[in-house]
Amino acid sequence: MSPRSYLFVPGNRAERFEKARAAGADAVILDLEDAVQPAQKPAARDAVLAHAHASRPAFVRINSADTPWFADDIAALAAHPGVAGIVLPKAETREQVDAVLARAHAGLTVLPIVETARGFAGLDALAAAPRVERIVFGTLDFQIDLNIEGDGEELLMFRSQIVLASRLAGIAAPVDGVSTVIDDPAAIEADARRARRLGFGAKLCIHPKQIDAVHRAYAWSEADEAWAARVLAAVAQSGGAAVAVDGKMVDMPVILKARRIAGGAGNT
């Protein structure tokens, strides 16, 4: 299964790397971009390289293509077997993905972050690019770039289009952006559940306190599992005849959803 949670840890805080790995997120992103001041970029890259190991690869968010650190980040990290994937900020073109892949080891994946109008315009090309595992929606920067105020219905169309493009490209369900609140699990879970209802499969996290709420949002409830068991049992006993469960007809889409729940798969 694809990760449900991706936890950022600043690339210039090496003392936090192991804590981040132990925090319970499905994946860790060592961050060289937003979390690191310009003067600290080279040292942060060195710290990430020193920590990376093939036995436990992590994701790395490099600096964007319009910065002076982009080429050096790729040269140092894309071929490193301890880097599972490159998280590509402000992704806008297929050529930016190709630049990463030109130096990549055989198993490297790419997670482009769509966080600008140009990135959204290039969504289909990004989703279809080789080795793109899934699209990440950088909601905060996206709102700034488009002068949008709000993270709810204001971004509904954009979230839905990202889900659609991901499905058409045959890649994993996309990753939603961060919640800025840290000490409000209910709000974090609500954010994650909203994205899940729209077809997202994961969420970015900026603090370990957010992880449990995200995982709850992407887990099937006991009621869901019980319903799936009833549906599959009724179908098995029907001998191919039409069947109803809880007063509702069971057709193939219902059966497929029940199988997904019973198999433990989410929206990914």
Short mmCIF file of the C-alpha atoms (twelve columns), coordinates in Angstrom:
data_MODEL
# 
_entry.id   MODEL 
# 
loop_
_atom_site.group_PDB 
_atom_site.id 
_atom_site.type_symbol 
_atom_site.label_atom_id 
_atom_site.label_alt_id 
_atom_site.label_comp_id 
_atom_site.label_asym_id 
_atom_site.label_seq_id 
_atom_site.Cartn_x 
_atom_site.Cartn_y 
_atom_site.Cartn_z 
_atom_site.pdbx_PDB_model_num 
ATOM 1   C CA . MET A 1   0.000   0.000   0.000   1 
ATOM 2   C CA . SER A 2   1.108   3.549   -0.669  1 
ATOM 3   C CA . PRO A 3   1.902   5.713   2.380   1 
ATOM 4   C CA . ARG A 4   -0.961  7.541   4.079   1 
ATOM 5   C CA . SER A 5   1.298   9.994   5.874   1 
ATOM 6   C CA . TYR A 6   4.508   11.785  4.939   1 
ATOM 7   C CA . LEU A 7   6.316   13.532  7.791   1 
ATOM 8   C CA . PHE A 8   8.647   16.438  7.020   1 
ATOM 9   C CA . VAL A 9   11.831  16.864  9.036   1 
ATOM 10  C CA . PRO A 10  14.197  19.799  8.420   1 
ATOM 11  C CA . GLY A 11  17.340  18.744  6.592   1 
ATOM 12  C CA . ASN A 12  19.471  20.953  8.817   1 
ATOM 13  C CA . ARG A 13  18.282  19.244  12.007  1 
ATOM 14  C CA . ALA A 14  20.141  15.945  11.882  1 
ATOM 15  C CA . GLU A 15  19.378  15.304  15.537  1 
ATOM 16  C CA . ARG A 16  15.707  14.956  14.574  1 
ATOM 17  C CA . PHE A 17  16.147  12.436  11.754  1 
ATOM 18  C CA . GLU A 18  15.906  9.319   13.914  1 
ATOM 19  C CA . LYS A 19  13.049  10.781  15.951  1 
ATOM 20  C CA . ALA A 20  11.145  11.416  12.747  1 
ATOM 21  C CA . ARG A 21  11.691  7.844   11.596  1 
ATOM 22  C CA . ALA A 22  10.388  6.565   14.929  1 
ATOM 23  C CA . ALA A 23  7.348   8.856   15.026  1 
ATOM 24  C CA . GLY A 24  5.030   6.438   13.227  1 
ATOM 25  C CA . ALA A 25  4.553   8.091   9.843   1 
ATOM 26  C CA . ASP A 26  4.392   5.812   6.831   1 
ATOM 27  C CA . ALA A 27  7.161   7.823   5.154   1 
ATOM 28  C CA . VAL A 28  9.661   10.509  6.136   1 
ATOM 29  C CA . ILE A 29  10.689  13.452  3.951   1 
ATOM 30  C CA . LEU A 30  14.065  14.994  4.709   1 
ATOM 31  C CA . ASP A 31  13.478  18.590  3.696   1 
ATOM 32  C CA . LEU A 32  16.055  20.781  1.978   1 
ATOM 33  C CA . GLU A 33  13.603  23.408  0.766   1 
ATOM 34  C CA . ASP A 34  11.274  25.472  2.960   1 
ATOM 35  C CA . ALA A 35  12.693  24.291  6.274   1 
ATOM 36  C CA . VAL A 36  16.268  25.364  5.509   1 
ATOM 37  C CA . GLN A 37  17.623  28.906  5.269   1 
ATOM 38  C CA . PRO A 38  19.678  29.695  2.131   1 
ATOM 39  C CA . ALA A 39  22.997  29.891  3.959   1 
ATOM 40  C CA . GLN A 40  22.417  26.427  5.419   1 
ATOM 41  C CA . LYS A 41  21.458  24.630  2.214   1 
ATOM 42  C CA . PRO A 42  24.844  22.991  1.451   1 
ATOM 43  C CA . ALA A 43  25.344  21.825  5.039   1 
ATOM 44  C CA . ALA A 44  21.807  20.436  5.159   1 
ATOM 45  C CA . ARG A 45  22.431  18.495  1.950   1 
ATOM 46  C CA . ASP A 46  25.587  17.020  3.489   1 
ATOM 47  C CA . ALA A 47  23.655  16.028  6.614   1 
ATOM 48  C CA . VAL A 48  20.991  14.279  4.543   1 
ATOM 49  C CA . LEU A 49  23.657  12.456  2.528   1 
ATOM 50  C CA . ALA A 50  25.381  11.315  5.714   1 
ATOM 51  C CA . HIS A 51  22.109  9.965   7.084   1 
ATOM 52  C CA . ALA A 52  20.784  8.293   3.943   1 
ATOM 53  C CA . HIS A 53  21.270  4.543   3.747   1 
ATOM 54  C CA . ALA A 54  20.037  1.908   1.315   1 
ATOM 55  C CA . SER A 55  18.744  -0.283  4.144   1 
ATOM 56  C CA . ARG A 56  16.137  2.328   5.091   1 
ATOM 57  C CA . PRO A 57  15.646  4.799   2.253   1 
ATOM 58  C CA . ALA A 58  13.795  8.055   2.847   1 
ATOM 59  C CA . PHE A 59  12.278  10.688  0.611   1 
ATOM 60  C CA . VAL A 60  14.075  13.991  0.131   1 
ATOM 61  C CA . ARG A 61  12.468  17.279  -0.833  1 
ATOM 62  C CA . ILE A 62  15.061  19.088  -2.898  1 
ATOM 63  C CA . ASN A 63  15.090  22.753  -3.855  1 
ATOM 64  C CA . SER A 64  13.003  23.835  -6.823  1 
ATOM 65  C CA . ALA A 65  14.252  24.145  -10.389 1 
ATOM 66  C CA . ASP A 66  14.367  27.932  -10.240 1 
ATOM 67  C CA . THR A 67  16.948  27.972  -7.418  1 
ATOM 68  C CA . PRO A 68  20.756  27.749  -7.537  1 
ATOM 69  C CA . TRP A 69  20.698  24.550  -5.454  1 
ATOM 70  C CA . PHE A 70  18.564  22.431  -7.795  1 
ATOM 71  C CA . ALA A 71  21.331  20.971  -9.949  1 
ATOM 72  C CA . ASP A 72  23.599  20.200  -6.982  1 
ATOM 73  C CA . ASP A 73  20.741  18.572  -5.088  1 
ATOM 74  C CA . ILE A 74  20.018  16.275  -8.015  1 
ATOM 75  C CA . ALA A 75  23.666  15.438  -8.586  1 
ATOM 76  C CA . ALA A 76  24.171  14.529  -4.934  1 
ATOM 77  C CA . LEU A 77  20.909  12.759  -4.148  1 
ATOM 78  C CA . ALA A 78  19.157  11.257  -7.177  1 
ATOM 79  C CA . ALA A 79  21.676  8.439   -7.592  1 
ATOM 80  C CA . HIS A 80  22.001  7.718   -3.860  1 
ATOM 81  C CA . PRO A 81  20.495  4.308   -2.964  1 
ATOM 82  C CA . GLY A 82  19.412  5.690   0.399   1 
ATOM 83  C CA . VAL A 83  16.998  8.064   -1.318  1 
ATOM 84  C CA . ALA A 84  13.707  6.330   -2.089  1 
ATOM 85  C CA . GLY A 85  12.248  9.270   -3.940  1 
ATOM 86  C CA . ILE A 86  12.712  12.912  -4.790  1 
ATOM 87  C CA . VAL A 87  9.933   15.264  -3.706  1 
ATOM 88  C CA . LEU A 88  10.025  17.972  -6.373  1 
ATOM 89  C CA . PRO A 89  8.693   21.352  -5.188  1 
ATOM 90  C CA . LYS A 90  7.012   23.852  -7.494  1 
ATOM 91  C CA . ALA A 91  6.902   21.231  -10.222 1 
ATOM 92  C CA . GLU A 92  5.593   22.668  -13.459 1 
ATOM 93  C CA . THR A 93  7.002   20.751  -16.436 1 
ATOM 94  C CA . ARG A 94  7.926   17.276  -17.601 1 
ATOM 95  C CA . GLU A 95  11.445  18.603  -18.225 1 
ATOM 96  C CA . GLN A 96  11.937  19.184  -14.492 1 
ATOM 97  C CA . VAL A 97  11.084  15.546  -13.799 1 
ATOM 98  C CA . ASP A 98  13.399  14.451  -16.615 1 
ATOM 99  C CA . ALA A 99  16.225  16.455  -15.049 1 
ATOM 100 C CA . VAL A 100 15.857  14.414  -11.857 1 
ATOM 101 C CA . LEU A 101 15.639  11.114  -13.718 1 
ATOM 102 C CA . ALA A 102 18.750  11.860  -15.763 1 
ATOM 103 C CA . ARG A 103 20.809  11.281  -12.582 1 
ATOM 104 C CA . ALA A 104 18.519  8.776   -10.865 1 
ATOM 105 C CA . HIS A 105 19.203  5.282   -9.606  1 
ATOM 106 C CA . ALA A 106 16.987  2.522   -10.979 1 
ATOM 107 C CA . GLY A 107 14.499  2.490   -8.124  1 
ATOM 108 C CA . LEU A 108 14.071  6.216   -7.573  1 
ATOM 109 C CA . THR A 109 10.561  7.643   -7.739  1 
ATOM 110 C CA . VAL A 110 9.440   11.246  -8.079  1 
ATOM 111 C CA . LEU A 111 6.674   13.057  -6.205  1 
ATOM 112 C CA . PRO A 112 6.008   16.383  -7.946  1 
ATOM 113 C CA . ILE A 113 4.400   19.058  -5.788  1 
ATOM 114 C CA . VAL A 114 1.788   21.075  -7.654  1 
ATOM 115 C CA . GLU A 115 1.770   24.454  -5.931  1 
ATOM 116 C CA . THR A 116 1.579   27.067  -8.691  1 
ATOM 117 C CA . ALA A 117 -0.808  27.962  -11.496 1 
ATOM 118 C CA . ARG A 118 1.784   26.761  -14.016 1 
ATOM 119 C CA . GLY A 119 2.113   23.504  -12.144 1 
ATOM 120 C CA . PHE A 120 -1.624  22.966  -12.246 1 
ATOM 121 C CA . ALA A 121 -1.650  23.771  -15.972 1 
ATOM 122 C CA . GLY A 122 1.022   21.099  -16.462 1 
ATOM 123 C CA . LEU A 123 -0.739  18.571  -14.237 1 
ATOM 124 C CA . ASP A 124 -1.436  15.954  -16.911 1 
ATOM 125 C CA . ALA A 125 2.160   15.967  -18.156 1 
ATOM 126 C CA . LEU A 126 3.509   15.694  -14.617 1 
ATOM 127 C CA . ALA A 127 1.205   12.815  -13.701 1 
ATOM 128 C CA . ALA A 128 2.142   10.928  -16.869 1 
ATOM 129 C CA . ALA A 129 5.910   11.426  -16.523 1 
ATOM 130 C CA . PRO A 130 8.067   8.318   -15.952 1 
ATOM 131 C CA . ARG A 131 8.531   7.151   -12.375 1 
ATOM 132 C CA . VAL A 132 6.114   9.679   -10.937 1 
ATOM 133 C CA . GLU A 133 4.636   7.778   -7.997  1 
ATOM 134 C CA . ARG A 134 1.928   10.282  -7.096  1 
ATOM 135 C CA . ILE A 135 1.141   13.981  -7.171  1 
ATOM 136 C CA . VAL A 136 1.406   16.144  -4.054  1 
ATOM 137 C CA . PHE A 137 -0.837  19.189  -3.709  1 
ATOM 138 C CA . GLY A 138 1.056   22.083  -2.122  1 
ATOM 139 C CA . THR A 139 -2.038  23.868  -0.901  1 
ATOM 140 C CA . LEU A 140 -0.426  26.741  1.003   1 
ATOM 141 C CA . ASP A 141 1.825   27.969  -1.800  1 
ATOM 142 C CA . PHE A 142 -0.954  27.326  -4.301  1 
ATOM 143 C CA . GLN A 143 -3.291  29.650  -2.428  1 
ATOM 144 C CA . ILE A 144 -0.637  32.355  -2.406  1 
ATOM 145 C CA . ASP A 145 0.158   31.969  -6.092  1 
ATOM 146 C CA . LEU A 146 -3.493  32.233  -7.121  1 
ATOM 147 C CA . ASN A 147 -4.510  34.767  -4.446  1 
ATOM 148 C CA . ILE A 148 -7.024  32.286  -3.028  1 
ATOM 149 C CA . GLU A 149 -8.219  32.738  0.546   1 
ATOM 150 C CA . GLY A 150 -9.349  29.455  2.035   1 
ATOM 151 C CA . ASP A 151 -8.538  25.767  1.990   1 
ATOM 152 C CA . GLY A 152 -12.044 24.320  1.719   1 
ATOM 153 C CA . GLU A 153 -14.473 24.816  -1.124  1 
ATOM 154 C CA . GLU A 154 -12.043 27.356  -2.578  1 
ATOM 155 C CA . LEU A 155 -9.748  24.469  -3.585  1 
ATOM 156 C CA . LEU A 156 -12.446 21.905  -4.388  1 
ATOM 157 C CA . MET A 157 -12.094 22.094  -8.157  1 
ATOM 158 C CA . PHE A 158 -8.320  21.904  -8.014  1 
ATOM 159 C CA . ARG A 159 -8.300  18.916  -5.666  1 
ATOM 160 C CA . SER A 160 -10.806 17.065  -7.843  1 
ATOM 161 C CA . GLN A 161 -8.779  17.719  -10.993 1 
ATOM 162 C CA . ILE A 162 -5.629  16.384  -9.320  1 
ATOM 163 C CA . VAL A 163 -7.481  13.207  -8.342  1 
ATOM 164 C CA . LEU A 164 -8.803  12.818  -11.893 1 
ATOM 165 C CA . ALA A 165 -5.397  13.378  -13.508 1 
ATOM 166 C CA . SER A 166 -3.817  10.845  -11.161 1 
ATOM 167 C CA . ARG A 167 -6.433  8.220   -11.994 1 
ATOM 168 C CA . LEU A 168 -6.090  8.798   -15.734 1 
ATOM 169 C CA . ALA A 169 -2.311  8.445   -15.458 1 
ATOM 170 C CA . GLY A 170 -2.656  5.218   -13.488 1 
ATOM 171 C CA . ILE A 171 -0.631  6.432   -10.509 1 
ATOM 172 C CA . ALA A 172 -1.400  6.328   -6.788  1 
ATOM 173 C CA . ALA A 173 -4.010  8.646   -5.315  1 
ATOM 174 C CA . PRO A 174 -2.540  12.084  -4.607  1 
ATOM 175 C CA . VAL A 175 -1.200  13.522  -1.371  1 
ATOM 176 C CA . ASP A 176 -2.964  16.492  0.198   1 
ATOM 177 C CA . GLY A 177 -1.141  19.467  1.683   1 
ATOM 178 C CA . VAL A 178 -0.335  20.197  5.296   1 
ATOM 179 C CA . SER A 179 -2.625  21.333  8.071   1 
ATOM 180 C CA . THR A 180 -1.084  24.257  9.911   1 
ATOM 181 C CA . VAL A 181 -2.668  23.329  13.248  1 
ATOM 182 C CA . ILE A 182 -0.674  20.957  15.422  1 
ATOM 183 C CA . ASP A 183 -2.558  20.557  18.724  1 
ATOM 184 C CA . ASP A 184 -6.062  20.024  17.326  1 
ATOM 185 C CA . PRO A 185 -6.396  16.366  16.308  1 
ATOM 186 C CA . ALA A 186 -10.078 16.760  15.410  1 
ATOM 187 C CA . ALA A 187 -9.326  19.533  12.936  1 
ATOM 188 C CA . ILE A 188 -6.443  17.589  11.394  1 
ATOM 189 C CA . GLU A 189 -8.586  14.479  11.045  1 
ATOM 190 C CA . ALA A 190 -11.391 16.534  9.500   1 
ATOM 191 C CA . ASP A 191 -8.950  17.982  6.943   1 
ATOM 192 C CA . ALA A 192 -7.700  14.511  6.058   1 
ATOM 193 C CA . ARG A 193 -11.201 13.034  5.842   1 
ATOM 194 C CA . ARG A 194 -12.300 15.816  3.502   1 
ATOM 195 C CA . ALA A 195 -9.407  15.043  1.171   1 
ATOM 196 C CA . ARG A 196 -10.111 11.325  1.390   1 
ATOM 197 C CA . ARG A 197 -13.747 11.868  0.390   1 
ATOM 198 C CA . LEU A 198 -12.468 13.666  -2.701  1 
ATOM 199 C CA . GLY A 199 -10.206 10.751  -3.628  1 
ATOM 200 C CA . PHE A 200 -6.879  11.638  -2.031  1 
ATOM 201 C CA . GLY A 201 -4.821  8.857   -0.534  1 
ATOM 202 C CA . ALA A 202 -2.444  10.572  1.882   1 
ATOM 203 C CA . LYS A 203 -1.502  13.783  3.646   1 
ATOM 204 C CA . LEU A 204 1.655   15.731  4.382   1 
ATOM 205 C CA . CYS A 205 2.478   16.205  8.063   1 
ATOM 206 C CA . ILE A 206 4.649   18.884  9.646   1 
ATOM 207 C CA . HIS A 207 4.668   17.494  13.184  1 
ATOM 208 C CA . PRO A 208 4.517   13.992  14.724  1 
ATOM 209 C CA . LYS A 209 1.380   15.005  16.656  1 
ATOM 210 C CA . GLN A 210 -0.520  15.068  13.365  1 
ATOM 211 C CA . ILE A 211 0.196   11.489  12.328  1 
ATOM 212 C CA . ASP A 212 -2.395  9.582   14.384  1 
ATOM 213 C CA . ALA A 213 -5.207  11.870  13.236  1 
ATOM 214 C CA . VAL A 214 -4.239  11.367  9.601   1 
ATOM 215 C CA . HIS A 215 -4.090  7.602   10.020  1 
ATOM 216 C CA . ARG A 216 -7.521  7.577   11.646  1 
ATOM 217 C CA . ALA A 217 -8.909  9.486   8.691   1 
ATOM 218 C CA . TYR A 218 -7.511  6.962   6.231   1 
ATOM 219 C CA . ALA A 219 -8.553  3.866   8.192   1 
ATOM 220 C CA . TRP A 220 -11.807 1.987   7.679   1 
ATOM 221 C CA . SER A 221 -14.046 2.119   10.728  1 
ATOM 222 C CA . GLU A 222 -15.419 -0.967  12.492  1 
ATOM 223 C CA . ALA A 223 -18.793 -0.111  10.966  1 
ATOM 224 C CA . ASP A 224 -17.231 -0.050  7.484   1 
ATOM 225 C CA . GLU A 225 -15.612 -3.430  8.039   1 
ATOM 226 C CA . ALA A 226 -18.811 -4.944  9.408   1 
ATOM 227 C CA . TRP A 227 -20.778 -3.654  6.405   1 
ATOM 228 C CA . ALA A 228 -18.210 -5.113  4.001   1 
ATOM 229 C CA . ALA A 229 -18.422 -8.471  5.736   1 
ATOM 230 C CA . ARG A 230 -22.229 -8.472  5.433   1 
ATOM 231 C CA . VAL A 231 -22.081 -7.583  1.756   1 
ATOM 232 C CA . LEU A 232 -19.542 -10.244 0.869   1 
ATOM 233 C CA . ALA A 233 -21.371 -12.883 2.897   1 
ATOM 234 C CA . ALA A 234 -24.662 -12.047 1.201   1 
ATOM 235 C CA . VAL A 235 -23.075 -12.194 -2.239  1 
ATOM 236 C CA . ALA A 236 -21.443 -15.535 -1.456  1 
ATOM 237 C CA . GLN A 237 -24.782 -16.996 -0.352  1 
ATOM 238 C CA . SER A 238 -26.802 -15.583 -3.246  1 
ATOM 239 C CA . GLY A 239 -25.597 -17.981 -5.891  1 
ATOM 240 C CA . GLY A 240 -25.471 -15.163 -8.400  1 
ATOM 241 C CA . ALA A 241 -28.969 -13.887 -7.727  1 
ATOM 242 C CA . ALA A 242 -29.760 -10.268 -6.932  1 
ATOM 243 C CA . VAL A 243 -29.235 -9.465  -3.288  1 
ATOM 244 C CA . ALA A 244 -29.839 -6.568  -0.914  1 
ATOM 245 C CA . VAL A 245 -27.944 -5.623  2.248   1 
ATOM 246 C CA . ASP A 246 -29.279 -3.135  4.786   1 
ATOM 247 C CA . GLY A 247 -32.181 -2.449  2.465   1 
ATOM 248 C CA . LYS A 248 -29.985 -1.474  -0.495  1 
ATOM 249 C CA . MET A 249 -29.294 -3.394  -3.678  1 
ATOM 250 C CA . VAL A 250 -25.796 -4.775  -4.048  1 
ATOM 251 C CA . ASP A 251 -24.317 -4.239  -7.509  1 
ATOM 252 C CA . MET A 252 -20.750 -4.568  -8.755  1 
ATOM 253 C CA . PRO A 253 -19.479 -1.167  -7.533  1 
ATOM 254 C CA . VAL A 254 -20.771 -2.031  -4.050  1 
ATOM 255 C CA . ILE A 255 -19.056 -5.426  -4.191  1 
ATOM 256 C CA . LEU A 256 -15.791 -3.847  -5.300  1 
ATOM 257 C CA . LYS A 257 -15.902 -1.365  -2.427  1 
ATOM 258 C CA . ALA A 258 -16.633 -4.163  0.041   1 
ATOM 259 C CA . ARG A 259 -13.678 -6.134  -1.285  1 
ATOM 260 C CA . ARG A 260 -11.442 -3.083  -0.950  1 
ATOM 261 C CA . ILE A 261 -12.467 -2.605  2.678   1 
ATOM 262 C CA . ALA A 262 -12.118 -6.287  3.498   1 
ATOM 263 C CA . GLY A 263 -8.665  -6.286  1.931   1 
ATOM 264 C CA . GLY A 264 -7.580  -3.339  4.041   1 
ATOM 265 C CA . ALA A 265 -6.921  -1.076  1.046   1 
ATOM 266 C CA . GLY A 266 -7.685  2.610   1.216   1 
ATOM 267 C CA . ASN A 267 -8.048  5.084   -1.609  1 
ATOM 268 C CA . THR A 268 -4.537  4.522   -2.852  1 
# 
